[in-house]
Amino acid sequence: MLEGFIEGGRQDVVNIDDLEYGKSITDPCMDWDQTAATLRHLAQAVERRRAAG
């Protein structure tokens, strides 16, 4: 499974006031740019597959 979020990676909740906005506190995530690139790549693969067949 792939997960995307605004910022990549994850962070521990040590002090709630120090959390970085847009970064997961659960699972490591891809950042926004990597998520968009992955979705474009998958869409292109679907287009090629449909054209082939």
Sequence and secondary structure as in RCSB ss.txt:
>XXXX:A:sequence
MLEGFIEGGRQDVVNIDDLEYGKSITDPCMDWDQTAATLRHLAQAVERRRAAG
>XXXX:A:secstr
   B SSSBB   S GGG  TT BSSS BB HHHHHHHHHHHHHHHHHHHHH 
